[in-house]
Amino acid sequence: MLVVAARDPYRNARRALASLGPLADLTDLNYDLGPSWWLSLGEAVVNVRLSFVGPYALVLDSSGAPVEYDDVARVLDDGGFILLGSDVLARVVDIWAPEVVATVYEFLFEFDNGLPWA
């Protein structure tokens, strides 16, 4: 994952998001499966997460709950990302059953830490 992150494949998305407001990197390469940023949108601060597994994105408020902001959704859509909601991300899948059963969120964004809004 470190090699993928070093290539900065989502630099265009990062730049486009930064055009909406200040962007701060909070990616933890020990757990995250893609970049994670704090994006300041005036009074609101959201966590924008992208996945290295595929063109998937998620936007969370500061409490960890999924939220929608039209400007952020437009940037992600223009970048070819699929914005996923909590209903899809909370689904439990058994990709590597019986050894590993986890949520879609964990397989796409942050493995082994559960759902941020649960």
Backbone as a printed PyTorch tensor [residue, N CA C, xyz], in Angstrom:
tensor([[[  0.8200,  -1.1890,   0.0000],
         [  0.0000,   0.0000,   0.0000],
         [  0.8660,   1.2550,   0.0000]],

        [[  1.9880,   1.2160,   0.7080],
         [  2.8910,   2.3620,   0.7610],
         [  3.3700,   2.7400,  -0.6340]],

        [[  3.6310,   1.7390,  -1.4700],
         [  4.0770,   2.0020,  -2.8380],
         [  2.9840,   2.7090,  -3.6300]],

        [[  1.7500,   2.2570,  -3.4810],
         [  0.6310,   2.8920,  -4.1850],
         [  0.4650,   4.3280,  -3.7050]],

        [[  0.5030,   4.5360,  -2.3960],
         [  0.3540,   5.8870,  -1.8450],
         [  1.4590,   6.8080,  -2.3350]],

        [[  2.6690,   6.2910,  -2.4380],
         [  3.7990,   7.1070,  -2.8860],
         [  3.6170,   7.5820,  -4.3270]],

        [[  2.9070,   6.8200,  -5.1290],
         [  2.6460,   7.2260,  -6.5230],
         [  1.6160,   8.3460,  -6.6130]],

        [[  0.8860,   8.5910,  -5.5230],
         [ -0.1200,   9.6560,  -5.4500],
         [ -1.1270,   9.5710,  -6.6050]],

        [[ -1.7790,   8.4000,  -6.7580],
         [ -2.6930,   8.2290,  -7.8970],
         [ -3.9190,   9.1350,  -7.8560]],

        [[ -4.2420,   9.6560,  -6.6810],
         [ -5.4220,  10.5040,  -6.5660],
         [ -5.0650,  11.9780,  -6.4190]],

        [[ -3.9290,  12.3740,  -6.9710],
         [ -3.4960,  13.7670,  -6.8660],
         [ -4.5020,  14.7250,  -7.4950]],

        [[ -5.1180,  14.3300,  -8.6190],
         [ -6.1070,  15.2150,  -9.2520],
         [ -7.3320,  15.3900,  -8.3560]],

        [[ -7.7730,  14.3080,  -7.7360],
         [ -8.9060,  14.3980,  -6.8130],
         [ -8.5260,  15.2560,  -5.6040]],

        [[ -7.3110,  15.0660,  -5.0970],
         [ -6.8400,  15.8620,  -3.9570],
         [ -6.8420,  17.3490,  -4.3090]],

        [[ -6.3260,  17.6810,  -5.4800],
         [ -6.2850,  19.0860,  -5.9040],
         [ -7.6930,  19.6590,  -6.0840]],

        [[ -8.5790,  18.8660,  -6.6750],
         [ -9.9520,  19.3360,  -6.8800],
         [-10.6640,  19.5450,  -5.5470]],

        [[-10.4550,  18.6400,  -4.5940],
         [-11.0480,  18.8110,  -3.2710],
         [-10.4680,  20.0300,  -2.5700]],

        [[ -9.1700,  20.2500,  -2.7220],
         [ -8.5130,  21.4050,  -2.1000],
         [ -9.0470,  22.7180,  -2.6560]],

        [[ -9.6200,  22.6910,  -3.8540],
         [-10.2070,  23.9120,  -4.4080],
         [-11.4900,  24.2980,  -3.6640]],

        [[-12.0600,  23.3480,  -2.9040],
         [-13.2740,  23.6280,  -2.1330],
         [-12.9690,  24.2210,  -0.7660]],

        [[-11.7730,  23.9450,  -0.2580],
         [-11.3890,  24.4370,   1.0610],
         [-10.1030,  23.7750,   1.5120]],

        [[ -9.5700,  24.2050,   2.6600],
         [ -8.3330,  23.6190,   3.1730],
         [ -8.4600,  22.1020,   3.3770]],

        [[ -7.4190,  21.4070,   2.9980],
         [ -7.3970,  19.9480,   3.0390],
         [ -6.2090,  19.5030,   3.8870]],

        [[ -6.4440,  18.6150,   4.8510],
         [ -5.3760,  18.1090,   5.7120],
         [ -5.3510,  16.5870,   5.6300]],

        [[ -4.1840,  16.0260,   5.3920],
         [ -4.0230,  14.5750,   5.2720],
         [ -4.0510,  13.9280,   6.6470]],

        [[ -4.8740,  12.9190,   6.8180],
         [ -4.8870,  12.1590,   8.0650],
         [ -4.7860,  10.6650,   7.7890]],

        [[ -4.2530,  10.3020,   6.6280],
         [ -4.1060,   8.9080,   6.2420],
         [ -3.1590,   8.1830,   7.1960]],

        [[ -3.5900,   7.0300,   7.6640],
         [ -2.7490,   6.1650,   8.4840],
         [ -2.4730,   4.9170,   7.6620]],

        [[ -1.2760,   4.8040,   7.1410],
         [ -0.9470,   3.6950,   6.2470],
         [ -0.9220,   2.3440,   6.9600]],

        [[ -1.0590,   2.3290,   8.2710],
         [ -1.1540,   1.0700,   8.9970],
         [ -2.5470,   0.4630,   8.9050]],

        [[ -3.5670,   1.3020,   8.6970],
         [ -4.9490,   0.8280,   8.6860],
         [ -5.7360,   1.2270,   7.4390]],

        [[ -5.4850,   2.4050,   6.9140],
         [ -6.2910,   2.9250,   5.8130],
         [ -5.9580,   2.2310,   4.5010]],

        [[ -6.9990,   1.9970,   3.6980],
         [ -6.8370,   1.3690,   2.3900],
         [ -6.9940,   2.3990,   1.2780]],

        [[ -6.5870,   3.6100,   1.5680],
         [ -6.6480,   4.7150,   0.6200],
         [ -6.4760,   6.0150,   1.3830]],

        [[ -6.3910,   7.1180,   0.6740],
         [ -6.1990,   8.4050,   1.3390],
         [ -7.4210,   8.8300,   2.1490]],

        [[ -7.1460,   9.5490,   3.2170],
         [ -8.1810,  10.0820,   4.0820],
         [ -7.7910,  11.5120,   4.4100]],

        [[ -8.7120,  12.4410,   4.1780],
         [ -8.4170,  13.8570,   4.3890],
         [ -9.5170,  14.5280,   5.1970]],

        [[ -9.1370,  15.5480,   5.9930],
         [-10.0940,  16.4840,   6.5600],
         [-10.2480,  17.6030,   5.5430]],

        [[-11.4610,  17.9380,   5.1960],
         [-11.7540,  19.0210,   4.2730],
         [-12.6240,  20.0390,   4.9950]],

        [[-12.1380,  21.2770,   5.0720],
         [-12.8990,  22.3500,   5.7050],
         [-13.7840,  23.0130,   4.6710]],

        [[-15.0800,  23.0400,   4.9690],
         [-16.0730,  23.6510,   4.0880],
         [-16.7740,  24.7610,   4.8630]],

        [[-16.0830,  25.8470,   5.0810],
         [-16.6480,  26.9200,   5.8960],
         [-16.7200,  26.4680,   7.3340]],

        [[-17.9220,  26.3830,   7.8810],
         [-18.1230,  25.9580,   9.2740],
         [-17.9910,  24.4440,   9.4370]],

        [[-18.2520,  23.6960,   8.3870],
         [-18.2250,  22.2250,   8.4570],
         [-16.8400,  21.6800,   8.1230]],

        [[-16.5050,  20.5850,   8.7800],
         [-15.2790,  19.8480,   8.4630],
         [-15.7030,  18.4110,   8.2120]],

        [[-15.3160,  17.8840,   7.0610],
         [-15.6920,  16.5120,   6.7130],
         [-14.4480,  15.6820,   6.4390]],

        [[-14.5990,  14.3760,   6.6110],
         [-13.5440,  13.4200,   6.3060],
         [-13.8780,  12.8040,   4.9510]],

        [[-13.0210,  13.0490,   3.9710],
         [-13.1930,  12.4580,   2.6410],
         [-12.2360,  11.2820,   2.5520]],

        [[-12.7900,  10.1090,   2.2680],
         [-11.9910,   8.9020,   2.1560],
         [-12.1350,   8.3470,   0.7420]],

        [[-11.0110,   7.9670,   0.1480],
         [-10.9940,   7.3080,  -1.1490],
         [-10.3950,   5.9230,  -0.9540]],

        [[-10.6870,   5.0120,  -1.8630],
         [-10.2080,   3.6460,  -1.7270],
         [ -9.2210,   3.3080,  -2.8260]],

        [[ -8.1250,   2.6560,  -2.4470],
         [ -7.1950,   2.1250,  -3.4480],
         [ -7.7170,   0.8200,  -4.0410]],

        [[ -8.7550,   0.2290,  -3.4490],
         [ -9.3120,  -1.0330,  -3.9350],
         [-10.0800,  -0.8060,  -5.2330]],

        [[-10.7050,   0.3340,  -5.3690],
         [-11.4810,   0.6690,  -6.5540],
         [-11.8730,   2.1310,  -6.4700]],

        [[-12.6420,   2.6120,  -7.4350],
         [-12.9840,   4.0410,  -7.4790],
         [-14.1340,   4.3950,  -6.5310]],

        [[-13.9310,   4.1160,  -5.2440],
         [-14.9750,   4.3330,  -4.2520],
         [-14.6020,   5.4730,  -3.3140]],

        [[-15.6390,   6.1870,  -2.8620],
         [-15.4290,   7.3280,  -1.9800],
         [-16.4900,   7.3370,  -0.8920]],

        [[-16.1630,   8.0400,   0.1740],
         [-17.0450,   8.1700,   1.3100],
         [-16.7740,   9.5230,   1.9580]],

        [[-17.8330,  10.1870,   2.4090],
         [-17.6970,  11.4610,   3.1140],
         [-18.3700,  11.3030,   4.4700]],

        [[-17.5970,  11.6080,   5.5340],
         [-18.0910,  11.4870,   6.9030],
         [-18.0410,  12.8440,   7.5940]],

        [[-18.9830,  13.0820,   8.5100],
         [-18.8870,  14.3020,   9.3060],
         [-17.8820,  14.0710,  10.4300]],

        [[-17.6720,  15.0510,  11.2750],
         [-16.6380,  14.9470,  12.3100],
         [-16.9540,  13.8880,  13.3590]],

        [[-18.2070,  13.4340,  13.4330],
         [-18.5630,  12.3710,  14.3740],
         [-18.4120,  10.9860,  13.7610]],

        [[-18.1280,  10.9290,  12.4520],
         [-17.9720,   9.6490,  11.7660],
         [-19.2050,   9.1800,  11.0250]],

        [[-20.2490,  10.0010,  10.9770],
         [-21.4790,   9.6420,  10.2700],
         [-21.3930,  10.0530,   8.8010]],

        [[-21.8540,   9.1980,   7.8850],
         [-21.8560,   9.5660,   6.4630],
         [-22.7260,  10.7980,   6.2120]],

        [[-22.2250,  11.7090,   5.3780],
         [-22.9480,  12.9300,   5.0210],
         [-22.8160,  13.1760,   3.5270]],

        [[-23.6640,  14.0630,   3.0260],
         [-23.6040,  14.4470,   1.6190],
         [-23.4820,  15.9570,   1.5000]],

        [[-22.5550,  16.3760,   0.6980],
         [-22.3820,  17.7820,   0.3350],
         [-22.2970,  17.8290,  -1.1850]],

        [[-23.1560,  18.6270,  -1.8000],
         [-23.2310,  18.6550,  -3.2620],
         [-21.8990,  18.9660,  -3.9210]],

        [[-21.1680,  19.9600,  -3.4060],
         [-19.8920,  20.3340,  -4.0240],
         [-18.8840,  19.1940,  -3.9520]],

        [[-18.8220,  18.5190,  -2.8110],
         [-17.8930,  17.3980,  -2.6500],
         [-18.3190,  16.2430,  -3.5520]],

        [[-19.6090,  15.9430,  -3.5790],
         [-20.1200,  14.8680,  -4.4320],
         [-19.8210,  15.1410,  -5.9000]],

        [[-19.9330,  16.3850,  -6.3210],
         [-19.6630,  16.7510,  -7.7110],
         [-18.1880,  16.5320,  -8.0560]],

        [[-17.2900,  16.9350,  -7.1580],
         [-15.8520,  16.7280,  -7.3870],
         [-15.5390,  15.2410,  -7.4840]],

        [[-16.1050,  14.4570,  -6.5780],
         [-15.8470,  13.0130,  -6.5880],
         [-16.4170,  12.3650,  -7.8370]],

        [[-17.6190,  12.7640,  -8.2150],
         [-18.2380,  12.2280,  -9.4310],
         [-17.4200,  12.6010, -10.6680]],

        [[-16.9820,  13.8460, -10.7470],
         [-16.1480,  14.2850, -11.8730],
         [-14.8400,  13.5000, -11.9410]],

        [[-14.3470,  13.0420, -10.7780],
         [-13.1160,  12.2590, -10.7230],
         [-13.3380,  10.7800, -10.9910]],

        [[-14.5890,  10.3920, -11.2320],
         [-14.8920,   8.9970, -11.5430],
         [-15.1260,   8.1150, -10.3270]],

        [[-15.3200,   8.7310,  -9.1560],
         [-15.5340,   7.9580,  -7.9420],
         [-17.0070,   7.6720,  -7.7270]],

        [[-17.2750,   6.5350,  -7.1320],
         [-18.6230,   6.1400,  -6.7480],
         [-18.7530,   6.4470,  -5.2660]],

        [[-19.6560,   7.3350,  -4.9260],
         [-19.8810,   7.7320,  -3.5400],
         [-20.8270,   6.7190,  -2.9030]],

        [[-20.3320,   6.0300,  -1.8830],
         [-21.1080,   4.9690,  -1.2500],
         [-21.7730,   5.4630,   0.0190]],

        [[-22.9650,   4.9360,   0.2830],
         [-23.7040,   5.2870,   1.4860],
         [-23.5570,   4.2260,   2.5580]],

        [[-24.0390,   4.5400,   3.7560],
         [-23.8790,   3.6400,   4.8900],
         [-24.6020,   2.3170,   4.7090]],

        [[-25.7030,   2.3030,   3.9400],
         [-26.4220,   1.0480,   3.7300],
         [-25.5580,   0.0130,   3.0150]],

        [[-24.8230,   0.4380,   2.0110],
         [-23.9210,  -0.4670,   1.2830],
         [-22.7020,  -0.7990,   2.1360]],

        [[-22.1090,   0.2030,   2.7540],
         [-20.8690,   0.0190,   3.5050],
         [-21.0330,  -0.8420,   4.7500]],

        [[-22.2290,  -0.9020,   5.3170],
         [-22.4660,  -1.6880,   6.5270],
         [-22.7270,  -3.1610,   6.2280]],

        [[-22.8880,  -3.5130,   4.9680],
         [-23.1430,  -4.9190,   4.6200],
         [-21.9510,  -5.7880,   5.0070]],

        [[-22.2440,  -6.8960,   5.6280],
         [-21.2030,  -7.8490,   6.0030],
         [-20.9840,  -8.7960,   4.8330]],

        [[-19.7250,  -8.9700,   4.4720],
         [-19.3710,  -9.8760,   3.3700],
         [-18.3280, -10.8640,   3.8660]],

        [[-18.3190, -12.0200,   3.2260],
         [-17.4120, -13.0840,   3.6530],
         [-16.4390, -13.4420,   2.5370]],

        [[-15.7070, -12.4330,   2.0930],
         [-14.7770, -12.6290,   0.9830],
         [-13.7850, -13.7440,   1.2750]],

        [[-13.2710, -13.7890,   2.4930],
         [-12.2780, -14.7990,   2.8680],
         [-12.7970, -15.7020,   3.9710]],

        [[-14.0960, -16.0060,   3.9410],
         [-14.6940, -16.8350,   4.9840],
         [-14.0550, -18.2130,   4.9850]],

        [[-13.9470, -18.8500,   6.1010],
         [-14.4350, -18.4000,   7.4020],
         [-13.4240, -17.5580,   8.1700]],

        [[-12.2200, -17.3900,   7.6380],
         [-11.1850, -16.6580,   8.3710],
         [-11.5160, -15.1840,   8.5570]],

        [[-12.0470, -14.5380,   7.5160],
         [-12.2970, -13.1020,   7.5820],
         [-13.7030, -12.7910,   7.0890]],

        [[-14.4780, -12.2330,   7.9710],
         [-15.8060, -11.7250,   7.6450],
         [-15.8150, -10.2870,   8.1400]],

        [[-16.1240,  -9.3480,   7.2530],
         [-16.0810,  -7.9280,   7.6180],
         [-17.0910,  -7.1620,   6.7770]],

        [[-17.2010,  -5.8770,   7.0610],
         [-18.1240,  -5.0360,   6.2950],
         [-17.4590,  -4.5660,   4.9990]],

        [[-18.2850,  -4.1300,   4.0810],
         [-17.7780,  -3.5490,   2.8360],
         [-16.8660,  -2.3740,   3.1680]],

        [[-17.2600,  -1.5600,   4.1500],
         [-16.4270,  -0.4340,   4.5710],
         [-15.0130,  -0.8980,   4.9110]],

        [[-14.9020,  -1.9540,   5.6990],
         [-13.5860,  -2.4290,   6.1230],
         [-12.7500,  -2.9490,   4.9500]],

        [[-13.3870,  -3.5800,   3.9840],
         [-12.6500,  -4.0790,   2.8290],
         [-12.2360,  -2.9710,   1.8610]],

        [[-12.9320,  -1.8280,   1.9100],
         [-12.6280,  -0.7410,   0.9750],
         [-11.8380,   0.4160,   1.5740]],

        [[-12.0360,   0.6960,   2.8610],
         [-11.4700,   1.9340,   3.4120],
         [-10.5400,   1.7620,   4.6130]],

        [[-10.9230,   0.9700,   5.5710],
         [-10.1390,   0.8870,   6.8080],
         [-10.3800,  -0.4680,   7.4470]],

        [[ -9.4530,  -1.3810,   7.2470],
         [ -9.6750,  -2.7460,   7.6850],
         [ -9.4900,  -2.9190,   9.1880]],

        [[-10.3780,  -3.6940,   9.7680],
         [-10.2660,  -4.1830,  11.1360],
         [-10.5060,  -3.1320,  12.2170]],

        [[-11.2120,  -2.0500,  11.9100],
         [-11.5450,  -1.0660,  12.9310],
         [-13.0440,  -0.8480,  13.0820]],

        [[-13.8470,  -1.5920,  12.3540],
         [-15.2990,  -1.4390,  12.4420],
         [-15.7950,  -0.2130,  11.7070]],

        [[-17.0770,   0.0340,  11.8390],
         [-17.7080,   1.1760,  11.1790],
         [-17.5320,   2.4340,  12.0220]],

        [[-17.1080,   3.5480,  11.4250],
         [-16.8900,   4.7630,  12.2130],
         [-18.1960,   5.3480,  12.7710]],

        [[-19.3260,   5.0000,  12.2240],
         [-20.5940,   5.5580,  12.6910],
         [-21.3530,   4.5740,  13.5890]],

        [[-20.7610,   3.4320,  13.8980],
         [-21.4660,   2.4420,  14.7350],
         [-21.1860,   2.6770,  16.2090]]])
